[in-house]
Amino acid sequence: MKRLDVLLIISGVCKMKSLKIIKNLGGKERKALLENVRKELIKLYAQRAVGSVVESPGKIKALRKTIARIFTLEANTNLAEKGGQK
């Protein structure tokens, strides 16, 4: 996965492109991306907790949405592999 793609996903700038990139990732790459996004979110939460000014407050919301997208895609792929049965 290219570094630029990861930055686009993490920054949440281009929602549709990031969704396509996430869909094309394999299971291991998607888990690695999820880990990177979570680390970035933890850094921003720590900045906010300490009281320093967060460089981009909207980035927190974008990262949370990215994490939700990854989990949703994982759930959909798992459901499709099981044949649509719960």
N, C-alpha and C positions, 0 to 999 in steps of 0.2 A: 504494500500500500504506500502510495506516495505521501510525502510529508505535507504537501499542499492540500491534498484531500483531507487529511486529518485536521489540518488547521481550519479548513472550511467547515467541517463537521463540528468541531469544538466551538468555533466562534458563532455558529448558527446563522451566518450571514446568508447563505444560499440554501434555503430549506429543501427545495425540490431536488437540487443536485446532491445534497447530503443524503437524502432519502434513497436516491438511486445508488449512491456509493455504498451505503449500508446494506442495501439489498444484495449487492453483488459480492459482498464479503463472505468468506467461509466462516465456519463456526469458531475456529481459533482466533481468526483475525477480528471477528466481532467481539469476542470476549476481551481481547487485548485493547480494542477501541473503548469498550465499556470501562475497563480499568483506567485508561488514560483520562477519559472524561470525568470519571469519579474523582481522580486525583486532582484535576483542575478545579472541580467544584469544591472539594475540601479546602484547597488553597484560598479560594474566594470567600468561603464561609469563615475561615480563620482570619482573613483580613478584616472582614466585617465585624467579627467578634472582638478583635483587639481594639477596634475603634478607628482604624486607619481608613482612608478613603479608598473604596474599591474603584479600580480603573474604569470598569464598565459594569454598572449595576444590572444592565439588561442581559449581560452574559450569564448571570446566574440562572435566569429564567430560560435562556436558550439551552444551557447545559442540562437543566432538568428535563426539558422537552426532548432533548436528544437521547437521554437515558430512557425515557418513556418509549420513544420510537424503537430503540434497540430491543427493549423487553417485548414490545408488541410484535415486532418481526420474529423474534424468537418463539413467542407463543404461537403465532400463525404457522411457522414452519413446523413446529412440533405437532400441531394439530393436523396439518396436511400429511405429515409422515404417518400418523396414526390412522389416516383414512377418514378424518372428519368426525370421529366418534369421541365422546367425552369419557 
